[in-house]
């Protein structure tokens, strides 16, 4: 079922909805590539994964219906792994699920030229790049749920075939030192999982990854 969405301008007031839509596009693509169930409703999108990936719920509207809230609760109770929820509006009370919340910053950038990165940044092209990106993100974000490491679990190769999705790596001395994912959908693009290996931190690698992956979007 396709749910038509109104066109939104790139303003700070619209940033929460823009982020919600793009994040939903990213996690829907991730869910499909992993073979997990993707559930679409007007008020939220959910990806029901396995015991390691868990359940991800992406709230799409500041006011959910009672039916939405009941279904989200049922999904959370039935989840076989961790439960993560994104609410860019900070408007949904999840206390009944014993879940708290914190505000994540959203940066809005209009199209403009981008300076060259200080190190080599390139789209993921092969399994070595893909697995290097996985290891960098798992290490950077402390994703213990994906340990012990299984190649292709965090970023299945099928993710590279999803429309609008691209993965980038930064290499230093021939080794992957940083990585990120970009997702372009509905006329906007966002960055996800921008991270570096522990050995590469505080060396400008995160900035390089951002610049190198922004260039194709700008």
Helices and strands as residue ranges (DSSP letters): G 12-14, H 15-34, E 37-40, E 44-48, E 55-59, H 66-78, E 83-86, G 95-97, E 120-123, H 127-141, G 144-146, G 157-161, E 165-172, E 175-185, E 188-196, G 198-200, H 205-217
